[in-house]
Amino acid sequence: MSEEAELIKETEEGEANLEGGAYDVIRNRLLALNKNLLERVDKLNNKRKEVFGGQESVIIGNDRIQTENNCVARDIF
């Protein structure tokens, strides 16, 4: 019975989303995908911490590299 209730709820939410404009529909879908992605990233990060330890990544320095080319290093192929 709970599966039917969830299906009805999802259907009602879907219909409510369709009542808005195209922008609202796309925005709501992106927000839902964002929430899902953040949950998956957090889950993956927790697994990474279990395997490799809980050491956080930090930047320990910042240096400039001089080259003969006058450009940003990412511009060089």
C-alpha positions as CSV (number, residue, x, y, z in Angstrom):
1,M,0.0,0.0,0.0
2,S,2.9,2.4,0.7
3,E,4.2,1.9,-2.9
4,E,0.8,3.0,-4.2
5,A,0.8,6.1,-1.9
6,E,4.3,7.0,-3.1
7,L,3.3,6.6,-6.7
8,I,0.3,8.8,-6.2
9,K,2.4,11.4,-4.4
10,E,5.0,11.4,-7.3
11,T,2.2,11.7,-9.9
12,E,0.7,14.7,-8.0
13,E,4.1,16.4,-7.7
14,G,4.7,15.8,-11.4
15,E,1.4,17.3,-12.4
16,A,2.1,20.3,-10.1
17,N,5.4,20.8,-11.8
18,L,3.7,20.7,-15.2
19,E,1.3,23.5,-14.2
20,G,4.2,26.0,-14.0
21,G,6.0,27.4,-16.9
22,A,8.8,25.8,-18.8
23,Y,11.4,27.6,-16.6
24,D,9.8,26.3,-13.4
25,V,9.7,22.7,-14.7
26,I,13.3,22.7,-15.8
27,R,14.4,24.5,-12.6
28,N,12.6,22.0,-10.4
29,R,14.1,19.1,-12.3
30,L,17.6,20.5,-12.0
31,L,17.1,21.1,-8.2
32,A,16.0,17.5,-7.8
33,L,18.9,16.2,-9.8
34,N,21.2,18.5,-7.8
35,K,19.9,17.0,-4.5
36,N,20.4,13.5,-5.9
37,L,23.9,14.2,-7.1
38,L,24.9,15.8,-3.7
39,E,23.7,12.7,-1.9
40,R,25.6,10.4,-4.2
41,V,28.8,12.5,-3.9
42,D,28.5,12.5,-0.1
43,K,28.0,8.7,-0.1
44,L,31.1,8.3,-2.4
45,N,33.2,10.7,-0.3
46,N,32.3,8.7,2.9
47,K,33.4,5.5,1.2
48,R,36.6,7.2,0.1
49,K,37.3,8.3,3.7
50,E,36.7,4.7,4.9
51,V,39.2,3.3,2.4
52,F,41.9,6.0,2.3
53,G,41.3,7.7,5.7
54,G,39.8,10.9,6.7
55,Q,42.6,13.2,5.7
56,E,41.3,16.3,4.0
57,S,43.0,17.8,1.0
58,V,44.5,21.2,1.5
59,I,46.6,23.5,-0.7
60,I,50.1,23.9,0.9
61,G,51.5,26.4,-1.5
62,N,51.1,28.5,-4.6
63,D,54.0,29.1,-7.1
64,R,54.4,30.9,-10.4
65,I,56.2,29.1,-13.1
66,Q,58.0,31.1,-15.8
67,T,57.9,29.8,-19.3
68,E,59.2,31.1,-22.6
69,N,55.6,31.3,-23.8
70,N,53.5,34.3,-22.6
71,C,50.3,32.4,-21.8
72,V,48.5,30.6,-19.1
73,A,49.8,27.1,-18.6
74,R,46.4,25.6,-19.3
75,D,46.6,27.2,-22.8
76,I,49.6,25.0,-23.8
77,F,48.8,21.8,-25.5
